[in-house]
Amino acid sequence: MNQHRYQGMNPAFVKRIREQRRLDERQQRALSKQRERQHARVLREMSRRNARREKQTAPKDIRAEYAVITVRSFCPVGMDTIERVARENGMTAAALIGDNRNLAVVQQRISTGFRVGEAKDNAAYWSIATTMRSDNKILSTVQDSLGLGASRIDTAYTSMENALTLVDEIKQKVLAAIGMSEDNKEKIQAEISAYQSQLRSTARTANFSGVNWLYVDGLSQDKIISAFTRDQTGAILLGSIDIDVDAIKLYDEAATTNTTMGILEGLRLGTTGERNNSATDPTPGTVAATDGYAVDTLDVVGFSDDQIRQMLTVVDITLAEMTEAATAIGAIKRRIDIQKEYTSKLMDSIDRGVGQLVDADMNRESTRLQALQVQQQLGIQSLSIANSNAQNILLLFQG
């Protein structure tokens, strides 16, 4: 029958199969004999113990004795098996405790988004991040200061543009007054006076958050905080954009000389159009070298054509100075816009740098969370199995 089973197979392969079968049979017979010998040893040990028991007055539980003998006979290391199970149990519990601790850390990182949330996580990174976060808050304040400064500049620029338009209208009226009769000059002067009143009103209303650079009371310089940084020693350095108020003011209530007054109110020599402390109020109809005129107090009634021509020169020079002032204001406005953009980018850069130091990699932490959860489940199962193994051995000692 066996020959029929192996018919058609490779003889060498059939030979290996038969040798394997014979080897298996020999191992089974050896194992059976080993068990018989172990059983015989158990019986002999029980016989010896029964003999000793008969000599003792207090009886013992035969089942417990048999369990001890069985453990000693069948376990490869005898009674050390119990100690081994206990050690495995302890190692499993320790591994589970470690998994729970790591799981808590990962959950904390995912919930907060920080890999370094406290100084104990990484003292160096935490210190750097805390300092940089504080600096970033200061940069935010600097950006607010730039925004406030930009609003003041916008207000001053808008008012300056309107003032330029009004002075240009005055220039046209002065030019029209040349050669006119006194009646017509009075009519022209009425329009000029209206423009002069509007100029002063425009300058007064160029106020933002209590700051006015066109209508001042002794203010000559101002500044806008524009930058914050630290030197190599960690000392704070502040940068600012300086505002030359003297160069752009139209009126100054505290000024007492022509050169310190505003662009529109300081007397200018009729010959040059420049503000000069030697300039004096002119006498209508009489030309003098020290005749001085100002857009704010200009009056064409009763003055000769030569004097009106000097007035035209003064208005033209005044218009040029106002144009320069508007240009300066525009340049400051552009500088503020550039600094605001740079500060915003710098804050973003610091945020990224701090994030690289302390932020958690959410993809990595999520993957690790899943892995630790699986490890935790396996640890619980391993601990349960280890406990059940210990209980099974202890059952042998129970009565």
Buried (B, 14 or more C-beta within 10 A) or exposed (E): EEEEEBEEEEEEEBEEEEEEEEEEEEEEEEEEEEEEEBEEEBEEBBEEBEEEBEEEEEEEEEEEBBBBBBBBBEBEEEEEBBEEBEEBBEEBBEBBEEBBEBBEBBBBBBEEEBBBBEEEBBEEBBEBBEEBEEBBEBBBEBBEBBEBBBBBBBBBBBBBBBBBEBBEBBBBBBBBBBEBEEEEBBBBBEBBEBBBEBBBBBBBBBBBEEBBBBBBEEBBEBEBBBBBEEEEEEEEEEEBBEBBBBBBBBBBEEBEEBEBBBBBBBBBBBBEBBBBEEBBEBEEEEBEEBBBBBBBEBBBBEBBEBBBBBBBBBBBBBBEBBEEBBEBBBEBBEBBEEBBEBBBEBBEEBBEEBBEBBBBEEEEBBEBBEBBBEBBEBBEEBBEEBBEBBEEBEEEBEE
